[in-house]
């Protein structure tokens, strides 16, 4: 069977998207999509293999956030707090990327559902899910409050932690899968769903925050070695002036 050639205008963005979609097809189900040059045909084939535009947009978002965090991690030499934060967020975003590719959250959801049926708790699952969401909200508020107390002078770091926490909360919300929440998250807007925009939004917050934190720690006068050295020099100059005045 001869694969139809693409008649659409080829650009670098569409080319990257097509190669990324083909890579997801191969990674998830071992399907070789290299011969499909038409993006429309490739989207149809990917959908048949369980890869949707919602999943692709999420993979791009989590992959981009993980790339930004790993970049700051590699460049933050000598800045231990920034390096540790970037490393932690790289692991979190990388896990969420792999989870989105291999559907680990739905595997975990099915396991919990089977366990609830075995324990005869499936009939009252709604209040259990509601209670779990309440605990999740309390944990989110506690985490944000702790992060604000420790990182309020580092806006970039706080935004990165804020985005990472929201990503984890969104993942847990999907695992809990309360029907009323799912109805909102998976409401379709064109080819995408609301959860697609949620993932992109939280990943943008994480990536932007960690990039701001990385640039701040490397910029003299805004933190890091440059500001500490200048501060120590001004302190020494003040001490010398006080000594001269006293003499």
Backbone as JSON, one array per atom type, in Angstrom:
{
  "sequence": "XXXXXXXXXXXXXXXXXXXXXXXXXXXXXXXXXXXXXXXXXXXXXXXXXXXXXXXXXXXXXXXXXXXXXXXXXXXXXXXXXXXXXXXXXXXXXXXXXXXXXXXXXXXXXXXXXXXXXXXXXXXXXXXXXXXXXXXXXXXXXXXXXXXXXXXXXXXXXXXXXXXXXXXXXXXXXXXXXXXXXXXXXXXXXXXXXXXXXXXXXXXXXXXXXXXXXXXXXXXXXXXXXXXXXXXXXXXXXXXXXXXXXXX",
  "N": [[0.83, -1.2, 0.0], [0.61, 2.15, -0.93], [1.77, 5.01, 0.66], [0.09, 8.05, 1.1], [1.29, 11.22, -0.02], [2.1, 14.29, 1.62], [0.22, 17.2, 1.05], [0.13, 19.56, 2.25], [1.52, 22.64, 3.52], [4.84, 22.52, 4.5], [6.46, 23.04, 7.5], [8.85, 23.98, 10.08], [7.7, 23.69, 12.64], [5.44, 21.98, 12.25], [6.82, 19.8, 11.3], [8.39, 19.02, 13.48], [6.31, 18.39, 15.24], [5.13, 16.26, 13.85], [7.21, 14.35, 13.84], [7.48, 14.03, 16.61], [4.97, 12.96, 17.24], [5.1, 10.57, 15.81], [7.19, 9.37, 17.21], [5.97, 8.97, 19.7], [4.03, 7.11, 18.94], [5.66, 4.94, 18.31], [6.95, 4.54, 20.79], [4.9, 3.95, 22.58], [3.3, 1.85, 21.5], [4.92, 0.4, 19.8], [4.68, 0.96, 17.11], [5.66, 1.68, 13.84], [5.84, 4.71, 12.49], [7.19, 6.07, 10.56], [6.87, 6.12, 7.82], [4.64, 7.6, 7.28], [3.93, 10.47, 5.89], [1.97, 12.36, 5.7], [0.37, 14.49, 7.83], [-2.3, 14.5, 8.68], [-3.19, 11.87, 8.08], [-1.46, 10.51, 9.76], [-2.37, 11.38, 12.26], [-4.88, 10.16, 12.33], [-4.13, 7.44, 12.33], [-2.65, 7.39, 14.72], [-4.65, 7.99, 16.58], [-6.2, 5.68, 16.39], [-4.5, 3.97, 17.66], [-4.73, 4.74, 20.24], [-3.6, 7.2, 20.87], [-4.17, 10.46, 21.41], [-4.95, 13.92, 20.5], [-5.11, 15.3, 22.94], [-3.45, 13.77, 24.61], [-1.01, 14.09, 23.22], [-0.56, 16.86, 23.39], [-0.25, 17.09, 26.16], [2.03, 15.5, 26.53], [3.94, 17.0, 25.13], [3.89, 19.32, 26.7], [4.7, 18.41, 29.33], [7.14, 17.29, 28.6], [8.53, 19.56, 27.66], [8.64, 21.09, 30.04], [10.16, 19.36, 31.65], [12.54, 19.4, 30.19], [13.35, 22.1, 30.5], [13.74, 22.19, 33.28], [15.79, 20.28, 33.59], [17.78, 21.57, 32.15], [18.33, 23.85, 33.73], [19.17, 22.48, 35.97], [21.55, 21.32, 35.04], [23.09, 23.59, 34.61], [23.25, 24.9, 37.01], [25.65, 25.0, 38.7], [27.39, 24.89, 41.7], [25.38, 26.24, 42.97], [23.59, 25.08, 45.22], [20.85, 24.98, 46.35], [19.23, 25.76, 44.13], [20.0, 23.81, 42.28], [19.16, 21.42, 43.52], [16.37, 21.85, 43.61], [15.78, 22.05, 40.87], [16.56, 19.49, 40.04], [14.74, 17.87, 41.46], [12.29, 18.72, 40.33], [12.74, 17.99, 37.7], [12.67, 15.21, 37.87], [10.0, 14.88, 38.71], [8.5, 16.02, 36.55], [9.44, 14.42, 34.49], [8.5, 11.9, 35.3], [5.72, 12.38, 35.1], [5.54, 12.75, 32.38], [6.24, 10.18, 31.36], [4.19, 8.76, 32.59], [2.0, 9.79, 31.22], [2.45, 8.82, 28.68], [2.41, 6.01, 28.96], [0.09, 5.58, 30.34], [-0.06, 5.17, 33.16], [-1.5, 6.25, 35.28], [-4.14, 5.55, 34.8], [-3.95, 2.81, 34.93], [-3.32, 2.53, 37.63], [-5.69, 3.62, 38.64], [-7.56, 1.68, 37.79], [-6.67, -0.5, 39.27], [-7.19, 0.39, 41.9], [-9.95, 0.6, 41.7], [-10.72, -2.08, 41.26], [-9.89, -3.1, 43.7], [-11.62, -1.76, 45.42], [-14.04, -2.88, 44.63], [-13.59, -5.5, 45.43], [-13.45, -5.19, 48.18], [-16.0, -4.47, 48.66], [-16.72, -1.77, 48.53], [-17.35, -0.24, 46.42], [-19.89, 0.7, 45.84], [-20.24, 2.88, 47.49], [-18.43, 4.72, 46.58], [-18.39, 7.39, 45.87], [-18.42, 9.2, 48.08], [-16.04, 8.44, 49.22], [-14.23, 9.2, 47.21], [-14.71, 11.94, 47.24], [-13.84, 12.58, 49.82], [-11.14, 11.94, 49.52], [-10.38, 13.88, 47.66], [-10.77, 16.14, 49.23], [-8.77, 15.77, 51.21], [-6.6, 15.96, 49.5], [-6.79, 18.64, 48.7], [-6.23, 19.91, 51.14], [-3.59, 19.08, 51.55], [-2.41, 20.32, 49.33], [-2.8, 23.06, 49.96], [-1.29, 23.19, 52.33], [1.27, 22.55, 51.36], [1.72, 24.71, 49.57], [1.66, 26.85, 51.37], [3.88, 26.26, 52.99], [5.9, 26.37, 51.05], [5.7, 29.07, 50.34], [6.51, 30.35, 52.7], [9.18, 29.61, 52.84], [10.27, 30.31, 50.38], [9.6, 32.9, 49.63], [11.17, 35.05, 49.0], [12.34, 34.26, 46.73], [11.08, 34.36, 43.88], [10.92, 33.0, 41.42], [11.6, 30.36, 42.14], [9.48, 29.77, 43.86], [7.3, 29.89, 42.07], [7.98, 27.76, 40.4], [7.79, 25.58, 42.17], [5.1, 25.85, 42.8], [3.87, 25.32, 40.29], [4.75, 22.66, 39.97], [3.51, 21.37, 42.15], [0.81, 21.77, 41.47], [0.72, 20.23, 39.15], [1.1, 17.64, 40.17], [-1.17, 17.47, 41.81], [-3.16, 17.61, 39.87], [-2.67, 15.21, 38.55], [-3.23, 13.37, 40.63], [-5.93, 13.96, 40.94], [-6.98, 13.0, 38.55], [-6.47, 10.29, 38.93], [-8.11, 9.74, 41.14], [-10.62, 10.35, 40.03], [-13.34, 11.4, 40.2], [-16.69, 11.57, 39.17], [-18.05, 14.0, 38.63], [-15.92, 15.84, 38.51], [-14.4, 14.72, 36.44], [-16.14, 15.14, 34.33], [-15.84, 17.84, 33.9], [-13.06, 18.14, 33.45], [-12.6, 16.63, 31.12], [-14.11, 17.78, 29.2], [-14.74, 18.64, 25.89], [-12.99, 20.9, 23.82], [-12.92, 21.81, 20.8], [-10.46, 19.9, 19.23], [-9.18, 19.31, 21.53], [-9.18, 18.91, 25.15], [-10.35, 20.26, 28.34], [-8.54, 19.53, 30.3], [-6.2, 19.4, 28.86], [-5.43, 22.08, 28.45], [-5.09, 22.73, 31.11], [-2.84, 21.17, 31.79], [-0.9, 22.27, 30.08], [-0.86, 24.88, 31.08], [0.04, 24.61, 33.82], [2.52, 23.49, 33.37], [3.8, 25.53, 31.99], [3.98, 27.41, 34.04], [5.72, 26.05, 35.79], [8.03, 25.7, 34.14], [8.63, 28.39, 33.44], [9.07, 29.48, 36.01], [11.3, 27.99, 37.01], [13.24, 28.67, 35.14], [13.46, 31.43, 35.57], [14.42, 31.34, 38.19], [16.88, 30.02, 37.76], [18.24, 31.9, 36.11], [18.3, 34.08, 37.83], [19.94, 33.23, 39.91], [22.35, 33.12, 38.64], [22.91, 35.67, 37.9], [24.87, 38.45, 38.59], [24.47, 40.59, 41.38], [21.8, 40.08, 41.75], [21.49, 38.09, 43.53], [23.3, 35.08, 44.43], [26.84, 34.57, 43.78], [27.86, 37.04, 42.96], [26.29, 39.06, 44.21], [26.68, 38.39, 46.92], [29.44, 38.74, 47.23], [29.69, 41.48, 46.66], [28.16, 42.49, 48.75], [29.67, 41.71, 50.97], [31.96, 43.23, 50.49], [30.97, 45.88, 50.75], [30.26, 45.8, 53.47], [32.75, 45.49, 54.68], [33.94, 47.9, 53.93], [32.34, 49.73, 55.33], [32.99, 49.03, 57.95], [35.67, 49.81, 58.02], [35.39, 52.59, 57.73], [34.04, 53.22, 60.12], [36.03, 52.6, 61.95], [37.98, 54.48, 61.32], [36.6, 56.84, 61.93], [36.27, 56.54, 64.69], [38.91, 56.65, 65.51]],
  "CA": [[0.0, 0.0, 0.0], [1.42, 3.34, -1.04], [1.38, 6.02, 1.63], [-0.11, 9.32, 0.42], [2.21, 12.29, 0.31], [1.45, 15.45, 2.19], [0.05, 18.35, 0.18], [0.12, 20.75, 3.07], [2.77, 23.36, 3.6], [5.72, 21.95, 5.53], [7.19, 24.0, 8.31], [9.61, 23.32, 11.15], [6.83, 23.31, 13.76], [4.69, 20.79, 11.86], [7.75, 18.69, 11.16], [8.71, 18.57, 14.84], [5.11, 17.76, 15.78], [4.94, 14.97, 13.18], [8.22, 13.41, 14.35], [7.15, 13.73, 18.0], [3.83, 12.06, 17.24], [5.6, 9.27, 15.39], [7.97, 8.8, 18.31], [5.01, 8.49, 20.7], [3.44, 5.88, 18.41], [6.63, 3.86, 18.46], [7.27, 4.32, 22.2], [3.76, 3.42, 23.32], [2.77, 0.59, 20.99], [5.85, -0.23, 18.88], [4.22, 1.16, 15.74], [6.59, 2.48, 13.06], [5.08, 5.71, 11.73], [8.13, 6.86, 9.77], [6.44, 6.23, 6.43], [3.46, 8.45, 7.15], [4.35, 11.85, 5.71], [0.8, 13.21, 5.82], [0.07, 14.66, 9.25], [-3.68, 14.09, 8.92], [-3.23, 10.41, 8.1], [-0.75, 10.07, 10.97], [-3.26, 11.62, 13.4], [-5.91, 9.11, 12.32], [-3.49, 6.19, 12.75], [-2.3, 7.52, 16.14], [-5.89, 7.89, 17.35], [-6.58, 4.27, 16.44], [-3.61, 3.31, 18.61], [-4.95, 5.29, 21.58], [-2.85, 8.45, 21.07], [-5.08, 11.53, 21.06], [-4.36, 15.27, 20.62], [-4.97, 15.63, 24.36], [-2.23, 13.12, 25.09], [0.16, 14.68, 22.56], [-0.32, 18.18, 23.98], [0.28, 16.88, 27.49], [3.41, 15.01, 26.43], [4.77, 18.14, 24.75], [3.98, 20.22, 27.86], [5.55, 17.81, 30.36], [8.49, 17.16, 28.05], [9.17, 20.88, 27.67], [8.95, 21.46, 31.43], [11.28, 18.53, 32.1], [13.75, 19.88, 29.52], [13.76, 23.34, 31.14], [14.26, 21.86, 34.61], [17.08, 19.61, 33.44], [18.74, 22.58, 31.7], [18.74, 24.61, 34.91], [19.9, 21.53, 36.82], [22.9, 21.16, 34.51], [23.82, 24.85, 34.64], [23.3, 25.45, 38.37], [26.81, 24.46, 39.4], [27.75, 25.73, 42.83], [24.17, 26.77, 43.59], [22.97, 23.84, 45.66], [19.38, 25.02, 46.43], [18.66, 25.76, 42.78], [20.28, 22.52, 41.66], [18.28, 20.42, 44.12], [15.0, 22.1, 43.17], [15.68, 21.69, 39.46], [16.64, 18.03, 39.94], [13.47, 17.31, 41.92], [11.25, 19.0, 39.34], [13.03, 17.18, 36.51], [12.15, 13.86, 38.16], [8.54, 14.95, 38.74], [7.97, 16.23, 35.2], [9.76, 13.22, 33.7], [7.54, 10.87, 35.69], [4.42, 12.71, 34.53], [5.63, 12.49, 30.94], [6.15, 8.73, 31.15], [2.85, 8.36, 32.98], [1.07, 10.15, 30.15], [2.7, 7.96, 27.53], [2.07, 4.62, 29.24], [-1.2, 5.52, 31.04], [0.09, 4.57, 34.48], [-2.53, 6.74, 36.2], [-5.36, 4.77, 34.6], [-3.66, 1.48, 35.46], [-3.5, 2.65, 39.08], [-7.12, 3.81, 38.88], [-8.23, 0.39, 37.64], [-6.31, -1.32, 40.43], [-7.96, 0.87, 43.06], [-11.35, 0.26, 41.48], [-10.86, -3.51, 41.52], [-9.76, -3.32, 45.14], [-12.86, -1.29, 46.05], [-15.07, -3.9, 44.37], [-13.28, -6.67, 46.26], [-13.78, -4.87, 49.57], [-17.42, -4.08, 48.65], [-16.81, -0.33, 48.78], [-17.56, 0.45, 45.15], [-21.2, 1.37, 45.84], [-20.11, 4.15, 48.21], [-17.17, 5.29, 46.12], [-18.49, 8.85, 45.67], [-17.98, 9.93, 49.27], [-14.61, 8.16, 49.38], [-13.51, 10.07, 46.28], [-14.83, 13.31, 47.73], [-12.95, 12.7, 50.97], [-9.77, 11.95, 49.01], [-10.15, 15.2, 47.07], [-10.62, 17.09, 50.34], [-7.41, 15.59, 51.75], [-5.67, 16.48, 48.49], [-6.83, 20.1, 48.78], [-5.52, 20.3, 52.36], [-2.16, 18.88, 51.29], [-1.97, 21.37, 48.41], [-2.72, 24.32, 50.71], [-0.15, 23.09, 53.25], [2.49, 22.63, 50.56], [1.9, 26.07, 49.07], [1.98, 27.7, 52.51], [5.27, 25.98, 53.36], [6.76, 26.9, 49.99], [5.7, 30.53, 50.41], [7.31, 30.77, 53.84], [10.59, 29.35, 52.6], [10.74, 30.8, 49.08], [8.91, 34.13, 49.24], [12.17, 35.97, 48.43], [12.77, 33.67, 45.45], [9.8, 34.27, 43.18], [11.02, 31.95, 40.42], [11.55, 29.06, 42.81], [8.12, 29.55, 44.35], [6.44, 29.59, 40.93], [8.3, 26.41, 39.94], [7.18, 24.65, 43.12], [3.65, 26.0, 42.63], [3.5, 24.56, 39.11], [4.96, 21.24, 40.22], [2.45, 20.89, 43.04], [-0.44, 21.71, 40.71], [0.81, 19.08, 38.25], [0.86, 16.43, 40.97], [-2.58, 17.48, 42.22], [-3.95, 17.26, 38.69], [-2.48, 13.76, 38.34], [-3.99, 12.67, 41.66], [-7.34, 14.16, 40.65], [-7.33, 12.05, 37.49], [-6.47, 8.94, 39.51], [-9.33, 9.63, 41.96], [-11.62, 10.23, 38.97], [-14.72, 11.68, 40.58], [-17.44, 11.75, 37.92], [-18.33, 15.42, 38.4], [-14.67, 16.48, 38.11], [-14.05, 14.21, 35.12], [-17.02, 15.78, 33.35], [-15.26, 19.15, 33.61], [-11.7, 18.01, 32.91], [-12.57, 16.02, 29.79], [-15.02, 18.48, 28.29], [-14.0, 18.89, 24.66], [-12.93, 22.22, 23.18], [-12.28, 21.47, 19.53], [-9.8, 18.6, 19.29], [-8.57, 19.17, 22.84], [-10.06, 18.94, 26.31], [-9.95, 21.26, 29.32], [-7.35, 19.07, 31.0], [-5.05, 19.73, 28.02], [-5.04, 23.45, 28.78], [-4.59, 22.7, 32.48], [-1.47, 20.65, 31.77], [-0.02, 23.26, 29.45], [-0.73, 26.01, 31.99], [0.89, 24.32, 34.98], [3.88, 23.28, 32.88], [4.36, 26.85, 31.7], [4.33, 28.0, 35.33], [6.91, 25.36, 36.27], [9.18, 26.01, 33.29], [8.98, 29.79, 33.6], [9.61, 29.71, 37.34], [12.65, 27.44, 37.17], [14.14, 29.46, 34.31], [13.7, 32.68, 36.3], [15.28, 31.0, 39.32], [18.21, 29.75, 37.25], [18.88, 33.14, 35.66], [18.52, 34.94, 38.99], [21.08, 32.74, 40.69], [23.58, 33.32, 37.89], [23.09, 37.08, 37.59], [25.46, 39.2, 39.68], [23.65, 41.69, 41.88], [20.44, 39.62, 42.02], [21.61, 36.81, 44.22], [24.43, 34.31, 43.96], [28.15, 34.97, 44.22], [28.09, 38.45, 42.72], [25.66, 39.88, 45.24], [27.29, 38.12, 48.22], [30.75, 39.36, 47.26], [29.51, 42.93, 46.76], [27.67, 42.78, 50.09], [30.79, 41.58, 51.9], [32.84, 44.37, 50.26], [30.37, 47.06, 51.37], [30.35, 45.66, 54.92], [34.13, 45.76, 55.09], [34.18, 49.33, 53.79], [31.68, 50.4, 56.44], [33.78, 48.78, 59.17], [36.86, 50.67, 57.95], [34.99, 53.97, 58.0], [33.76, 53.35, 61.53], [37.3, 52.58, 62.67], [38.62, 55.77, 61.09], [35.88, 57.87, 62.69], [36.55, 56.36, 66.11], [40.28, 57.09, 65.78]],
  "C": [[0.87, 1.25, 0.0], [0.88, 4.43, -0.11], [1.2, 7.35, 0.92], [0.87, 10.37, 0.89], [1.45, 13.5, 0.81], [1.38, 16.57, 1.16], [0.03, 19.67, 0.95], [1.49, 21.38, 3.11], [3.6, 22.82, 4.77], [6.47, 23.07, 6.22], [7.92, 23.29, 9.41], [8.74, 22.88, 12.31], [6.04, 22.04, 13.45], [5.6, 19.57, 11.74], [8.12, 18.12, 12.53], [7.52, 17.84, 15.45], [4.9, 16.38, 15.16], [5.94, 13.94, 13.7], [7.93, 13.04, 15.81], [5.98, 12.76, 18.11], [4.23, 10.65, 16.81], [6.41, 8.58, 16.47], [7.05, 8.26, 19.41], [4.35, 7.2, 20.25], [4.39, 4.7, 18.61], [6.87, 3.52, 19.93], [6.14, 3.61, 22.92], [3.34, 2.05, 22.82], [3.68, -0.07, 19.96], [5.48, -0.06, 17.42], [5.19, 2.1, 15.02], [5.8, 3.42, 12.16], [5.98, 6.55, 10.84], [7.65, 7.06, 8.34], [5.27, 7.15, 6.2], [3.9, 9.91, 7.09], [3.19, 12.82, 5.83], [0.4, 13.29, 7.29], [-1.36, 14.23, 9.58], [-3.83, 12.59, 9.0], [-2.57, 9.88, 9.36], [-1.6, 10.28, 12.21], [-4.34, 10.56, 13.48], [-5.33, 7.79, 12.82], [-3.16, 6.24, 14.24], [-3.53, 7.4, 17.03], [-6.36, 6.45, 17.47], [-5.71, 3.49, 17.42], [-3.71, 3.93, 20.01], [-4.19, 6.56, 21.87], [-3.71, 9.59, 20.53], [-4.36, 12.88, 21.09], [-4.2, 15.72, 22.06], [-3.7, 15.02, 24.95], [-0.97, 13.73, 24.49], [0.48, 16.04, 23.17], [0.24, 18.06, 25.39], [1.72, 16.4, 27.47], [4.37, 16.13, 26.05], [4.97, 19.08, 25.94], [4.91, 19.66, 28.93], [6.98, 17.64, 29.87], [9.23, 18.48, 28.04], [9.53, 21.33, 29.07], [10.13, 20.66, 31.97], [12.59, 18.98, 31.47], [14.25, 21.17, 30.16], [14.36, 23.08, 32.53], [15.63, 21.19, 34.54], [18.16, 20.57, 32.97], [19.24, 23.41, 32.87], [19.54, 23.74, 35.86], [21.35, 21.4, 36.35], [23.73, 22.44, 34.65], [24.0, 25.41, 36.04], [24.43, 24.83, 39.16], [27.21, 25.43, 40.51], [26.57, 26.35, 43.53], [23.32, 25.58, 44.03], [21.44, 23.92, 45.78], [18.7, 24.99, 45.07], [18.85, 24.41, 42.1], [19.37, 21.43, 42.22], [16.84, 20.6, 43.68], [14.82, 21.7, 41.72], [15.73, 20.18, 39.26], [15.32, 17.37, 40.35], [12.36, 17.52, 40.89], [11.48, 18.24, 38.04], [12.48, 15.77, 36.69], [10.62, 13.86, 38.11], [7.97, 15.08, 37.33], [8.28, 15.04, 34.29], [8.83, 12.06, 34.02], [6.17, 11.13, 35.07], [4.41, 12.51, 33.02], [5.5, 11.01, 30.63], [4.77, 8.2, 31.53], [1.84, 8.64, 31.88], [1.24, 9.24, 28.94], [2.16, 6.56, 27.77], [0.78, 4.46, 30.06], [-1.11, 4.87, 32.41], [-1.02, 5.01, 35.43], [-3.81, 5.95, 36.04], [-5.17, 3.32, 35.04], [-3.84, 1.48, 36.98], [-4.97, 2.83, 39.44], [-7.88, 2.49, 38.79], [-7.91, -0.55, 38.8], [-7.08, -0.92, 41.67], [-9.44, 0.52, 42.91], [-11.61, -1.22, 41.74], [-10.78, -3.82, 43.01], [-11.02, -2.87, 45.87], [-14.0, -2.28, 45.83], [-14.85, -5.12, 45.25], [-13.64, -6.42, 47.71], [-15.23, -4.41, 49.72], [-17.61, -2.62, 49.05], [-17.15, 0.46, 47.52], [-18.89, 1.21, 45.13], [-21.14, 2.72, 46.54], [-18.83, 4.88, 47.83], [-17.21, 6.82, 46.05], [-17.99, 9.61, 46.89], [-16.52, 9.64, 49.58], [-13.77, 9.03, 48.46], [-13.56, 11.52, 46.72], [-13.91, 13.56, 48.92], [-11.49, 12.74, 50.52], [-9.43, 13.3, 48.37], [-10.0, 16.27, 48.14], [-9.24, 17.0, 50.98], [-6.37, 16.15, 50.79], [-5.63, 18.0, 48.51], [-6.08, 20.61, 50.01], [-4.01, 20.17, 52.17], [-1.61, 19.95, 50.34], [-1.81, 22.7, 49.14], [-1.52, 24.32, 51.66], [1.18, 23.22, 52.5], [2.76, 24.03, 50.04], [2.27, 27.03, 50.2], [3.43, 27.51, 52.96], [6.24, 26.54, 52.33], [6.83, 28.42, 50.04], [6.55, 31.04, 51.56], [8.8, 30.62, 53.58], [11.14, 30.03, 51.34], [10.13, 32.14, 48.67], [9.88, 35.18, 48.7], [12.73, 35.45, 47.12], [11.5, 33.37, 44.63], [9.83, 33.14, 42.16], [10.91, 30.56, 41.02], [10.15, 28.75, 43.31], [7.17, 29.2, 43.2], [6.7, 28.18, 40.41], [7.68, 25.36, 40.86], [5.66, 24.67, 42.99], [3.17, 25.2, 41.42], [3.67, 23.06, 39.29], [3.89, 20.65, 41.11], [1.11, 20.79, 42.31], [-0.44, 20.53, 39.73], [0.52, 17.78, 38.99], [-0.6, 16.34, 41.43], [-3.48, 17.11, 41.05], [-3.85, 15.77, 38.39], [-3.29, 12.96, 39.37], [-5.49, 12.8, 41.43], [-7.81, 13.21, 39.56], [-7.37, 10.62, 38.02], [-7.73, 8.73, 40.35], [-10.56, 9.52, 41.07], [-13.05, 10.32, 39.49], [-15.5, 12.1, 39.33], [-17.68, 13.23, 37.62], [-17.08, 16.17, 37.94], [-14.25, 16.01, 36.72], [-14.89, 14.86, 34.02], [-16.49, 17.16, 32.96], [-13.9, 19.01, 32.91], [-11.69, 17.53, 31.46], [-13.65, 16.59, 28.86], [-14.23, 18.93, 27.07], [-14.14, 20.35, 24.22], [-12.18, 22.02, 21.87], [-11.74, 20.06, 19.59], [-9.19, 18.32, 20.65], [-9.63, 19.12, 23.92], [-9.53, 19.97, 27.31], [-8.68, 20.83, 30.06], [-6.08, 19.32, 30.18], [-4.53, 21.12, 28.35], [-4.53, 23.54, 30.21], [-3.14, 22.23, 32.53], [-0.5, 21.66, 31.18], [0.2, 24.44, 30.4], [0.2, 25.75, 33.15], [2.34, 24.07, 34.55], [4.56, 24.59, 32.51], [4.77, 27.56, 32.99], [5.62, 27.38, 35.86], [8.14, 25.75, 35.47], [9.61, 27.47, 33.44], [9.61, 30.08, 34.95], [11.03, 29.2, 37.5], [13.66, 28.17, 36.3], [14.46, 30.8, 34.96], [14.63, 32.44, 37.48], [16.71, 30.74, 38.86], [18.93, 31.0, 36.8], [19.17, 34.07, 36.82], [19.75, 34.53, 39.78], [22.39, 32.94, 39.98], [23.87, 34.78, 37.63], [23.71, 37.8, 38.77], [24.56, 40.35, 40.07], [22.23, 41.3, 42.18], [20.45, 38.3, 42.77], [22.83, 36.09, 43.71], [25.73, 34.91, 44.46], [28.36, 36.47, 44.09], [27.52, 39.32, 43.82], [26.3, 39.65, 46.6], [28.65, 38.78, 48.34], [30.63, 40.87, 47.41], [29.03, 43.32, 48.16], [28.8, 42.71, 51.11], [31.76, 42.76, 51.74], [32.29, 45.64, 50.91], [30.44, 46.99, 52.89], [31.76, 45.97, 55.41], [34.46, 47.25, 54.97], [33.54, 50.12, 54.92], [32.46, 50.24, 57.74], [35.02, 49.67, 59.19], [36.52, 52.12, 58.25], [34.7, 54.2, 59.48], [35.04, 53.39, 62.36], [38.01, 53.93, 62.53], [37.95, 56.88, 61.9], [36.19, 57.77, 64.18], [37.97, 56.81, 66.46], [40.38, 58.62, 65.74]]
}
